[in-house]
Amino acid sequence: MLLMINPVERKAQPRRSTTVAPGTAGAIDVLQGQLLKITALGSGAVASLYGFVQGDPDVFLSVHHTRVFSNSYVLSAGMRLVTNRRRPLMVLGKDTVKTHDLLMPASTTAYLESVGHAGQKGCEEAVRSEMARLQIAPPRMPDPVNLFMHLQLHQDGCLEPLPNKVKAGDHVTFRVLRDTTFIVAACCTGLSGNDRPALLELSTAEDLSEL
C-alpha cells in the first residue's frame, strides 16, 4: 500500500475476466490494489501489454522509464513497472514463464508482411483500434511490455530471438497500484520462435485465492 497514490477504502469487487483472440487486442479495468492476471491459453503466446491511468490518459505504463527506474531490461518478480511520470503503476508477483521482453517495439501489419506474415494484423494496429473504441488518446503511442516473448541480449548489443517456451496455462500476476485500463494484444511478433499468436485470458481479483 505504501506505493499506491492516495490509497482509498472501497468495497471488494467480484472477479472479472475477458479473453483476447489471436491477432486482436482486448481491455480490462483494474482498480487500485487489485491483481491483474494474464494467462496464455495456448502454446507460443506473446502478450503485448499497455496500461493507461484512468482519468488521465497522459499518464501510461512506460517500458522506457521502467528500464531506467529499475536499472534493468529484465522483468523479474518484485520489479516495479512505472509510468511516464516515473511513478510505480504495478508490481510483478507470480510468474510461471520468466522470459519477457522490455526492449522491442510492437509489430505492425506492414512489418509482418515484410517478414512473411501477410494477413496478420500488427500489434500496434490492434491496440490502436482498441484505444479508439475506448476513446483513449495519449500524447504518443507507448511501446509495450512484451510478456512471454523470449529474446537474449548479447554483450555486443545483438538481440537474438529464442524459441518461445510458453505453454497453455502459463501466466503472470501483477499487483496494480492505480486505477488503470490495461490493453493487451495477442500478437504475432514476426520474430523467429515468437510468431505464433494464441488466445489470452485477462482477469482481475482482490487476492490470490480468487485466481
C-alpha positions in Angstrom: 0.0 0.0 0.0 2.9 2.4 0.6 3.5 2.5 -3.2 -0.1 3.5 -4.0 -1.2 7.0 -4.8 -3.8 8.2 -2.3 -5.0 4.7 -1.1 -8.7 4.6 -0.8 -11.2 2.3 1.0 -13.5 0.5 -1.3 -15.8 -2.5 -1.5 -14.3 -5.7 -2.7 -15.1 -6.3 -6.4 -16.1 -9.6 -8.0 -13.5 -11.4 -10.1 -13.7 -10.4 -13.8 -12.2 -11.9 -16.9 -12.1 -11.5 -20.6 -10.4 -13.4 -23.5 -8.3 -11.9 -26.3 -8.3 -13.7 -29.6 -5.1 -14.1 -31.6 -4.4 -11.1 -33.8 -6.6 -8.8 -31.7 -6.4 -6.6 -28.6 -8.7 -6.6 -25.5 -9.0 -4.4 -22.5 -9.8 -4.8 -18.8 -10.1 -2.2 -16.0 -8.2 -2.9 -12.8 -8.7 -1.0 -9.6 -6.0 0.2 -7.2 -4.9 -2.8 -5.0 -6.4 -5.4 -7.3 -4.5 -8.2 -9.0 -4.2 -8.5 -12.8 -3.5 -12.0 -14.2 -2.6 -12.6 -17.8 -2.8 -16.2 -18.8 -1.7 -17.9 -22.1 -4.4 -20.3 -23.3 -2.2 -21.7 -26.0 1.4 -22.5 -26.6 3.7 -19.8 -28.0 1.6 -16.9 -26.9 3.0 -13.4 -26.7 1.0 -10.7 -24.8 1.9 -7.1 -25.6 0.8 -5.1 -22.5 -0.2 -1.4 -22.4 -1.7 0.5 -19.4 -3.4 3.9 -19.2 -4.2 5.5 -15.8 -8.0 6.1 -15.6 -9.0 9.8 -15.8 -5.6 10.8 -17.1 -4.6 9.3 -20.4 -1.4 11.4 -20.5 -0.1 9.0 -17.8 0.6 5.5 -19.0 2.8 2.4 -18.5 6.2 3.2 -19.9 8.7 0.5 -20.7 11.4 3.1 -21.2 11.0 4.6 -17.7 10.7 1.2 -16.2 14.1 0.2 -17.5 15.7 3.3 -16.1 13.8 3.2 -12.8 14.8 -0.5 -12.2 18.2 -0.2 -13.8 17.4 -3.4 -15.7 16.0 -4.6 -19.0 15.0 -8.0 -17.4 11.5 -8.3 -16.0 11.6 -10.3 -12.8 9.5 -10.9 -9.7 9.2 -7.9 -7.4 10.0 -5.5 -10.2 8.0 -2.2 -10.2 6.7 -1.1 -13.6 6.3 2.6 -13.7 4.5 5.3 -15.7 6.0 8.0 -17.9 5.9 10.2 -14.8 8.3 7.7 -13.1 5.7 6.6 -10.5 5.1 2.9 -9.8 2.0 1.5 -11.6 2.2 -2.2 -10.8 4.4 -4.8 -9.3 5.2 -8.3 -10.8 4.3 -11.1 -8.4 3.8 -14.6 -9.7 5.5 -15.6 -13.0 5.5 -19.1 -14.4 7.5 -18.2 -17.5 10.3 -15.8 -16.6 11.0 -14.9 -20.2 9.8 -11.4 -21.1 10.9 -8.5 -23.3 11.4 -4.9 -22.3 13.2 -3.8 -25.5 11.3 -4.5 -28.7 8.6 -2.2 -30.2 5.2 -3.5 -31.2 4.9 -5.3 -34.5 3.0 -3.5 -37.3 1.0 -5.0 -40.1 3.5 -3.7 -42.7 6.4 -5.2 -40.8 4.7 -8.6 -40.5 4.0 -8.6 -44.2 7.7 -7.8 -45.0 8.9 -10.9 -43.0 6.4 -13.3 -44.5 3.3 -13.0 -42.3 1.0 -11.4 -44.8 -2.6 -11.3 -43.4 -1.5 -11.0 -39.8 -2.7 -7.8 -38.1 0.1 -6.0 -36.3 0.0 -5.5 -32.5 0.2 -1.7 -33.0 -2.9 -1.6 -35.2 -4.8 -4.0 -32.9 -4.1 -1.8 -29.9 -4.8 1.4 -31.7 -8.2 0.0 -32.6 -9.0 -0.9 -29.0 -7.8 2.6 -27.8 -10.1 4.2 -30.3 -13.0 2.1 -29.1 -12.3 3.2 -25.5 -11.6 6.8 -26.5 -8.1 6.7 -25.0 -5.9 9.2 -26.7 -2.4 9.5 -25.0 0.0 12.2 -26.3 2.0 9.5 -28.0 1.8 5.7 -28.6 3.8 3.9 -25.9 5.9 0.8 -26.5 4.6 -2.4 -25.0 5.8 -4.7 -22.3 6.1 -7.9 -24.3 5.1 -10.7 -21.9 6.2 -14.2 -22.7 8.5 -13.0 -25.6 11.8 -14.8 -25.5 14.9 -12.8 -26.5 18.5 -12.7 -25.4 20.7 -9.6 -25.4 24.3 -10.3 -26.1 27.3 -8.3 -24.9 27.8 -6.9 -28.3 24.3 -5.5 -28.3 22.8 -8.1 -30.6 19.2 -9.2 -29.9 18.7 -12.9 -30.6 15.2 -14.3 -30.7 14.9 -17.7 -28.9 12.2 -20.3 -29.1 9.1 -19.3 -27.1 8.7 -21.5 -24.0 5.1 -20.7 -23.2 2.6 -23.5 -22.7 -1.2 -23.3 -22.1 -1.8 -22.2 -18.5 1.4 -20.2 -18.1 0.7 -16.8 -16.5 1.9 -13.7 -14.8 0.2 -11.8 -12.0 0.7 -8.1 -11.1 -0.5 -6.1 -8.1 -1.9 -2.8 -9.6 -1.2 0.4 -7.7 -3.5 2.9 -9.5 -6.9 2.5 -11.2 -5.8 1.6 -14.7 -7.2 0.4 -18.0 -5.0 -2.3 -19.5 -4.9 -3.2 -23.2 -3.3 -6.4 -24.2 -2.7 -7.7 -27.7 -2.4 -11.4 -28.5 0.1 -10.8 -31.2 2.4 -12.2 -33.9 5.8 -10.6 -33.3 7.3 -11.6 -36.6 10.4 -12.8 -34.7 11.5 -16.4 -35.1 10.2 -18.6 -32.3 7.8 -15.9 -31.1 5.4 -15.7 -34.1 2.5 -18.0 -33.1 -0.4 -15.9 -31.7 -2.5 -17.7 -29.1 -5.6 -16.9 -27.1 -5.1 -15.0 -23.8 -7.2 -14.5 -20.7 -7.1 -11.3 -18.7 -8.6 -11.5 -15.2 -8.8 -9.4 -12.0 -9.1 -10.4 -8.4 -8.8 -8.9 -4.9 -6.3 -11.6 -3.7 -4.5 -14.7 -5.0 -7.1 -17.1 -3.5 -9.5 -16.0 -6.2 -7.2 -16.7 -9.1 
